[in-house]
Amino acid sequence: MARLWEEGLFAERVALLDAVRAQDPPAGLALLATTWPAERAEDRLMFLDSLRSGLGAADEPFLEQALSDRSRNVRATAAELLSALPDSALAARMAARAMSCVHPDRTGDTASIAVEAPHECDAGMQRDGVMAVPPTGRGERSWWLGQLVEATPLGVWEERFGGRPAEEIVALPVADDWADELHTAWCRAAVRQRNPRWSRALLGRPSEPVASGPGTASIAERSKLLAILDEGERASWVAEFIAAHGLSEAFQLLGVCTVPWAGPLGRAVVDALDIARDGGSYPWSFSGVMGLAERCLDPAEADRLEVLTAAQDEQEGASPGAGGYWSEAFQRLVSTLRLRAAMEAELMA
């Protein structure tokens, strides 16, 4: 193994490190440490990424040293990994900075959140992974604030706000239009730390209007948060979302659900497609969802869908020929589901 690690091709070395790390994380770290100083920057970055598997407190000393690496990307990755360790020294440093910026506002009659974004990005912040220069269109202070909050262990906020649970903290009003920035950073933290309680709180109730929930209105962020929940809860949330809001914003959410779709989710999708057909639009407006349904619906749903394959009379105000196109789309869906059922039966025989 040592010879392959020292003399193998890069792809072979990455595969070896991944395999060792998966079986014995300390052994994987020890293997990487033997050649770390001599590795090229781009190779160090790839090898460091392998530490995500089995990441634990034993990796902290190595990652702390990597914060001083010559490569900015290596430093950033080391900081990201350390921030996923809630008891790490870096997490404590970031939490102290974030708490100096975000705190309960006790000046009013009702509980709220006050925000004072950082006024500078000092050398210590940069060493801990805070990027000093924001992307085009972003303000410096909001950029720095978001990175501090993202790297702070989420449990810190429950202590900071008097033991309130995540659902209550997320629902608190935020002063001076900082709510979107703060909630977006909390979303990134929940995904990075794989925290289901905060993910649930930031998702809000699926039946609520998309733009008025307590957490995030971004479908992309919601998809990432959903991926943290268990399969059943994820499917139930998306099914309720579709029942309340239809399919126009559901494509990304469906993409994170386990295949085949659970019964309630599959029925919600079929019902929403039926409603869309009755609305008189063309089926290709929903071609993405139709394609997912062909691959992800339980094949047992084919019989239930049969009734939707019949051509309907043109409704007043409907797009010309829409009924026939919908009939063809449902026929294709039913045929695909039955083909999948036949293939599964053959494989099980």
C-alpha positions in Angstrom: 0.0 0.0 0.0 2.8 2.4 0.9 4.4 1.9 -2.5 1.2 2.6 -4.4 0.6 5.7 -2.3 4.1 7.0 -3.0 4.5 5.9 -6.7 1.0 5.4 -8.1 -0.8 7.6 -10.6 -2.8 10.5 -9.1 -6.1 8.8 -9.7 -4.8 5.6 -8.1 -3.6 7.5 -5.1 -7.0 9.3 -4.7 -8.8 6.0 -4.9 -6.5 4.5 -2.3 -6.9 7.3 0.1 -10.7 7.2 -0.3 -10.7 3.4 0.3 -8.5 3.6 3.4 -10.3 6.6 4.8 -13.7 4.8 4.4 -12.4 1.8 6.4 -10.1 3.5 8.9 -10.2 7.3 9.0 -7.1 7.7 11.3 -5.1 5.4 9.0 -6.2 7.5 6.0 -5.1 10.7 7.7 -1.8 9.1 8.7 -1.2 8.0 5.1 -1.9 11.5 3.8 0.4 13.1 6.4 3.4 11.0 5.2 3.6 12.9 1.9 1.6 16.1 2.5 4.5 18.6 2.5 5.7 17.4 -0.9 2.4 17.4 -2.7 1.4 19.9 -5.3 -1.2 22.5 -4.3 -3.9 21.1 -6.7 -3.2 17.5 -5.4 -3.3 18.7 -1.7 -6.8 20.1 -2.4 -8.1 16.8 -3.8 -6.5 14.8 -1.0 -7.9 17.1 1.6 -11.4 16.7 0.2 -11.1 13.0 0.9 -11.1 13.8 4.6 -14.9 14.5 4.4 -15.4 10.8 4.7 -15.2 9.9 8.4 -14.4 13.5 9.4 -13.9 13.8 13.2 -12.2 15.5 16.0 -9.0 13.5 15.3 -8.6 15.4 12.1 -8.6 18.8 13.7 -4.8 19.3 14.3 -4.0 18.4 10.7 -6.7 20.7 9.4 -5.6 23.6 11.7 -2.2 23.3 10.1 -3.7 23.4 6.7 -5.2 26.8 7.5 -1.7 28.2 6.9 -1.2 26.4 3.6 0.2 28.3 0.7 -2.9 27.6 -1.5 -6.0 29.7 -0.9 -8.2 26.8 -2.0 -6.6 24.4 0.4 -7.0 26.9 3.2 -10.7 27.4 2.3 -11.4 23.7 2.2 -9.6 23.2 5.6 -11.8 25.9 7.1 -14.9 24.4 5.6 -14.1 21.0 7.1 -13.2 22.5 10.5 -16.5 24.4 10.6 -18.3 21.1 10.2 -16.8 20.0 13.6 -18.9 21.9 16.1 -16.3 21.4 18.9 -13.3 22.6 16.9 -11.3 25.7 17.8 -12.2 27.3 14.4 -15.9 26.8 15.1 -15.5 28.5 18.4 -13.6 31.4 16.9 -16.2 31.8 14.2 -19.0 31.6 16.7 -17.5 34.4 18.8 -17.2 36.6 15.8 -20.8 35.8 14.6 -22.3 36.4 18.1 -20.7 39.8 18.2 -22.6 40.6 15.0 -26.0 38.9 15.6 -27.8 39.1 19.0 -31.2 39.5 20.6 -32.6 43.0 20.2 -33.9 44.0 23.6 -34.8 47.6 22.8 -38.4 46.9 21.7 -41.4 45.4 23.2 -41.2 42.2 21.2 -38.3 39.8 20.7 -36.3 40.4 17.5 -32.8 40.0 16.1 -30.3 42.8 15.8 -27.5 42.6 13.3 -24.3 44.6 13.1 -22.2 43.2 10.2 -18.4 43.2 10.4 -16.6 46.5 9.4 -13.4 44.7 8.3 -12.1 41.3 7.4 -8.9 41.0 9.4 -6.0 38.6 9.0 -7.4 36.2 11.6 -10.7 36.0 9.8 -9.0 35.4 6.5 -6.8 32.6 8.0 -10.0 30.9 9.2 -11.4 30.8 5.7 -13.4 34.1 5.3 -13.0 35.4 1.8 -12.2 39.1 1.9 -13.3 40.1 -1.6 -17.0 39.6 -2.3 -18.5 38.5 -5.7 -19.6 41.2 -8.1 -22.8 42.8 -6.8 -22.3 41.8 -3.2 -21.5 44.2 -0.4 -18.4 43.5 1.6 -20.0 43.6 5.1 -22.9 41.3 4.1 -20.5 38.9 2.4 -18.3 38.7 5.6 -21.4 38.3 7.8 -22.8 35.4 5.8 -19.5 33.5 6.0 -19.2 34.0 9.7 -22.8 32.7 10.3 -22.4 29.8 7.9 -19.3 28.6 9.8 -20.9 28.9 13.3 -22.3 25.7 14.9 -26.1 26.1 14.9 -26.5 25.1 18.5 -24.8 28.3 19.5 -27.9 30.3 18.3 -30.2 28.3 20.6 -28.1 29.3 23.5 -27.7 32.8 22.3 -31.5 33.3 22.1 -32.3 32.0 25.6 -33.0 28.3 24.7 -35.5 29.0 22.0 -35.8 26.2 19.4 -34.8 26.7 15.8 -38.4 27.2 14.7 -38.8 30.2 17.0 -35.4 31.7 16.2 -36.1 31.6 12.5 -39.5 33.2 12.9 -38.1 36.2 14.9 -38.1 39.5 13.0 -34.7 40.7 11.9 -33.9 44.4 12.0 -32.6 46.6 9.2 -33.4 44.2 6.3 -30.8 41.7 7.3 -33.3 38.8 7.3 -32.6 37.4 3.9 -28.8 37.4 4.4 -29.1 35.8 7.9 -31.5 33.1 6.8 -29.5 32.3 3.7 -26.4 31.8 5.9 -28.3 29.6 8.3 -29.5 27.5 5.3 -25.9 27.0 4.2 -24.9 26.1 7.8 -27.8 23.6 8.1 -26.7 21.9 4.9 -23.0 21.9 5.9 -23.7 20.6 9.4 -26.4 18.3 8.2 -28.8 19.5 10.9 -32.3 18.2 10.4 -33.9 20.4 13.1 -32.6 23.6 11.5 -33.4 22.3 8.0 -37.0 21.7 9.1 -37.3 25.2 10.6 -35.8 26.9 7.6 -38.1 25.0 5.2 -41.2 26.1 7.1 -44.6 24.5 6.4 -45.0 23.4 2.8 -48.5 24.8 2.6 -47.4 28.4 3.3 -47.0 30.8 0.4 -43.5 30.4 -1.0 -42.5 34.0 -0.4 -43.9 34.5 3.1 -42.5 31.5 5.0 -40.3 32.0 8.1 -37.1 30.7 6.5 -36.2 30.6 2.9 -38.2 31.2 -0.3 -35.4 29.9 -2.6 -36.3 26.6 -4.3 -32.6 25.8 -4.7 -32.0 26.3 -1.0 -35.1 24.3 -0.1 -33.9 21.4 -2.2 -30.6 21.3 -0.3 -32.4 21.5 3.1 -34.8 18.7 2.1 -31.8 16.4 1.3 -30.9 16.6 5.0 -34.3 15.1 6.1 -35.0 11.4 6.1 -36.6 9.9 3.0 -40.2 9.7 4.3 -40.3 13.2 5.7 -38.8 14.6 2.5 -41.4 12.9 0.3 -44.3 14.1 2.6 -43.0 17.7 2.6 -42.8 17.8 -1.2 -46.2 16.1 -1.6 -47.8 18.8 0.6 -45.9 21.5 -1.3 -47.2 20.3 -4.6 -50.8 19.9 -3.3 -50.6 23.6 -2.1 -48.7 25.2 -5.0 -48.8 22.9 -8.0 -45.9 21.8 -10.1 -44.5 25.1 -11.5 -41.7 25.3 -8.8 -41.6 21.6 -7.8 -39.0 20.2 -10.3 -35.9 20.8 -8.2 -37.7 19.5 -5.1 -38.7 16.3 -6.8 -35.1 15.8 -7.8 -34.0 15.2 -4.2 -36.7 12.6 -3.4 -36.0 8.9 -3.2 -37.0 6.7 -6.2 -39.5 5.2 -6.6 -41.6 8.0 -5.2 -43.5 7.2 -2.0 -47.3 6.7 -2.6 -48.5 10.1 -1.3 -45.8 11.9 -3.4 -46.7 10.0 -6.5 -50.4 10.7 -6.1 -49.7 14.4 -5.5 -47.8 14.6 -8.7 -50.4 12.8 -10.7 -53.2 14.9 -9.2 -51.3 18.1 -10.0 -50.8 16.9 -13.6 -54.5 16.3 -13.9 -55.2 19.8 -12.6 -52.7 21.2 -15.0 -54.5 19.4 -17.9 -57.8 20.8 -16.8 -56.3 24.3 -16.8 -56.0 24.1 -20.6 -52.3 24.6 -21.0 -50.0 22.4 -23.2 -48.3 19.4 -21.5 -44.9 20.4 -22.7 -45.0 23.2 -20.1 -44.6 20.3 -17.6 -42.2 18.1 -19.7 -39.6 18.1 -17.0 -42.0 16.7 -14.4 -43.4 14.3 -16.9 -39.9 13.0 -17.6 -39.3 12.6 -13.9 -42.6 10.8 -13.4 -41.7 8.3 -16.1 -38.5 7.4 -14.2 -39.7 7.9 -10.6 -43.3 7.0 -10.2 -44.1 3.6 -8.8 -45.0 1.4 -11.7 -48.1 0.3 -9.7 -49.5 3.7 -10.5 -50.1 2.8 -14.1 -53.6 1.4 -13.6 -54.6 4.6 -11.7 -53.3 6.7 -14.6 -55.2 4.8 -17.3 -58.3 7.0 -16.9 -56.2 10.1 -17.8 -55.2 8.7 -21.2 -58.7 9.3 -22.7 -59.0 12.3 -24.9 -61.2 15.1 -23.5 -63.4 17.5 -25.3 -61.8 20.9 -25.8 -62.6 23.3 -23.0 -63.5 26.9 -23.5 -60.3 29.0 -23.3 -58.0 26.0 -23.6 -55.0 26.0 -25.9 -55.9 24.5 -29.3 -55.4 20.8 -29.3 -54.2 20.7 -25.7 -56.6 17.9 -24.7 -55.2 15.5 -27.4 -51.6 16.4 -26.5 -52.3 15.6 -22.8 -53.9 12.3 -23.7 -50.7 11.4 -25.7 -48.5 12.5 -22.8 -50.4 10.3 -20.3 -50.4 7.4 -22.7 -46.6 7.6 -22.9 -46.4 7.8 -19.1 -48.6 4.7 -18.7 -46.6 2.8 -21.3 -43.3 3.6 -19.7 -44.6 2.6 -16.2 -45.8 -0.7 -17.6 -42.5 -1.3 -19.4 -40.7 -0.7 -16.1 -43.0 -3.1 -14.3 -42.4 -5.8 -16.9 -38.6 -5.3 -16.7 -38.7 -5.5 -12.9 -40.7 -8.7 -13.1 -38.2 -10.2 -15.6 -35.3 -9.2 -13.3 -37.0 -10.8 -10.3 -37.8 -14.0 -12.1 
